């Protein structure tokens, strides 16, 4: 009887468990690293696993009951204390964050132990803290609490990507400046909201805003919150930090930070516009659609063209990420059902695709010690499984059915057409064509050009020391890197095949009633 | 490019100024901020939490969840400094020793160094002779600084203060010791490992207490659940719970400050430094 009490209790505590277990684990890991060098990894992976299971349970609970879960921190009810709110969208993003983080950790253990020798405790601790920060940002129902968790995720993110090539510290410093400006803008916006409404709770603010639609304080709060988030999203004029930060850093860190940071920030943007400022204010009162969609069109075109001119694989990926950010921001601000569904679906798909592409970057680097495209010559023959997965990921970014990239683009294009934003549709198609050129160029190099036996030294690359000696024949990647990667690339197809189910069972519940 | 930056700053500044026109007056009792939630906190703090200081109860109880993560932010900063700056011990090129009986400074190259003893005393390469007055004054002051810090931690319930402020003062006392003497002497007394373990432990005291409340069947951070353990009623338990987490905050803030100072002042070598 007591056992059942405990079990049901545990179930109701899930919203707290999903974020506090990683937090506690990060604390223990950072201490344990000074005593035992193997312990931090075990602690980190166990906590991420718990977090993953609890987010799956939460998703099941939300989809089966259809009721929004509320959890009161410290037992105080909504406007007085801090509450955690889990609805369909939250649960979906939670599963995404915890699974990406878990898979990437399994795949990169070998490289982390190699690169962060004697600092494993700190690295794993920051890794788990980063995940905990993102999970907290996703679940929280409090505008200021979101800022605090944003700080955790950003700070640990800066630390994780600060080590890598020689230029990594400078690139991270850039990221730190712009990221801090973005976060500060958001905080300023929350301050304005507090002055105007006297509340920090999202639902409470949303209930007050309709009464003061014309207040200039609310307007400025909206502008500055959104600007802050757009800086963090690397939208066109403020994208400068992203390519350097993601391409110069250690691949293990980049493959965690790149798939998650921008995607979770998009989620925050959606949450802010729908659950704080209310859709009436965002779409009807302010008519943001035109400005934001054109901004994202510029971002998409810019990202695509810049990606074309890159020789370095990770840099190319970074510009593709910028273009994808444009897809999602534009899709959301189309302000119709298709567009918003597409943007949300693309959050999931893009995170999975980016993860796969950065994981493959890690495998190449581990094998060849180089980053340039040329180093991939003849890889299809040497690493058939890795290259098969890479092909899937590439096709998904291009948007070839039945991979998941196709379906979210389909929704976005339909949304664009029904909103009459043909510029957005054209930008989407243009960027897909550019992606096709980019990836087929790589496939060609990897498939048809003969394998280069001598890999020249590359002094710029700190990760180079991991590369095997020149004469050793390159074979398939080790299993602990290969299996997670293959799993992710198969997931791309699965996500594509089940995208209808995701949209019907989860995303449709997210879209507010007034939006057609 | 510079002009573009200046234009952006001007634009942002004028926007900020423009939108302040709508602000409620300073200290306006009818502004939304003072009508919506504040009255609840002011009127109910004492009966809810048995803490006379409203700031403390909002900080550590009503919004205690925020504060837990603020403490974690500080730990994250410490970890980040360690991960990015710390360089594993490598042979310092030259070491300088003072031969006490003769007062001669000797420079040693290579890896053979004399044992540290009464005769040979290691000094930094950028050594400034120790000032006896500074040294003595600091040694005298440090105890009082630390006692005051403990007072600040303990009196967060009644007066301005609490874990963050007390922790900063405690950390400053150790840093003062390092500045007035040298870094190695400070590290000998309060080692890097101690600092790292203390900073994790401090946050763990906070998060652990919060999780314990969950294990005991209440919500996360609901200190009322601690009542049976603390042997008090549920409202008093909140007050005690706040005190426990304040101690955790103080430990974490102190240790992280010291840890960051060690890494920053010696560029991560933790050998020679300020």
Interface residues (C-beta under 8 A of the other chain):
Chain A: X9 X13 X16 X20 X23 X24 X27 X28 X30 X31 X34 X71 X72 X73 X74 X75 X76 X79 X80 X81 X82 X116 X118 X119 X122 X123 X125 X126 X129 X136 X142 X144 X145 X148 X149 X151 X152 X155 X156 X158 X159 X162 X163 X169 X192 X194 X195 X196 X197 X198 X199 X208 X215 X216 X217 X219 X220 X223
Chain B: X15 X19 X21 X22 X23 X24 X31 X32 X33 X34 X35 X36 X37 X38 X40 X41 X61 X62 X63 X64 X65 X66 X69 X70 X72 X73 X75 X76 X77 X79 X80 X82 X83 X84 X86 X88 X193 X196 X197 X199 X200 X201 X203 X204 X207 X208 X210 X211 X214 X217 X218 X219 X220 X221 X222 X223 X224
